[in-house]
Amino acid sequence: MQDVAIVGISSISSAGVSGQEILKKMKEGITSISDISYFNFSGFSSNLAGSIDSEVWKEIKKISSTENIDISSALSIYSIKNLFDFSPAE
């Protein structure tokens, strides 16, 4: 067994995929949630949702396919790659 150190956290959200992008939207009060227009939401109690950018989703699926791993693991890998590129803006 190998030791593991968690050195930070990252996020993939409808607000963006980089810490700087998400932080900027939060500071400016920009919402990333909107009315659902891409599927039938009649079975849900809300008509609001957020979605991941299609280019980001393609990259996540590519990681999943290339590495032969599930989407959740590919999301984690993509998120970690973005984490190491992030420096909080002052």
N, C-alpha and C positions, 0 to 999 in steps of 0.2 A: 504494500500500500504506500502511496506517495502522500506527502504533506501538501496541503493546499492553502494558499493565502488569498483571501478576498481583499482586493486593493481598492475597490470602489464599486459604484453602481452605475448603471446606464439605463436608458429608456428608449423604447420605440413606441411612438404614440401618434395620434392624429395631429398633435402639435408639432411634430418633427421627429427627427432621429438623432440629431446632435444636441448635446447639452446646451450649446449656445443658441441654437434655434428655438428650443423649448423655453429657455430662460427669457429670451427676447420677447416671445409671444406672451409669456406670463407677465412680464414687467409692463408691457403695452396693453394688457387686458384683452388680448385678441383670443376669441374663442375658436376652437377647432372642432366643435360639435355643431352639427346642422341637421336639418330634416333629412330623413332617409328617403333616397330617391332611386336606389339601385336594387331593392328587393321588396317583396311584399311583407310589411310589418304588422299586418292585421292580427297576428297571434301574440303580439307583444303589447305591454302596457305603455310603451313610449314610442314616439315616432322620431326620436333623436338618436344620432350615432356619430361616431368618429371613424375615420378609415385611414389606413396606411397608404402613403403615396404608391402608385402603381409601379414606378421604377424601383422603389425600395423592396416592394413585394416580389418583383422579378428576381432581384438579387438574393433575397432570402430563399426563394425556391431553387435558385441555382446552387446555393451552398448546400441545401438539402439533397439535391440530386448528385452533385459532385462528390460530396462526402458520404453519400448513402446513409443519411441520418434523417430523423423525423423533423417536422417543421419547428417544433418547440426548441429543439437543440440548435437548429439553424438560426432561429431568432436570437438565442443566447450568444452564438458566435458572432452574428452581425452586431449585436448590442455591445459586446466586448470590444470589437474592432473600433466602434465609435467611441467607446469610453477612453481608449488610449489616445484618441485624437482630440479630446476635449480639455480645454483650459478655461475655467470660469472667467467670464468677462467682468471687469471691475466697474 
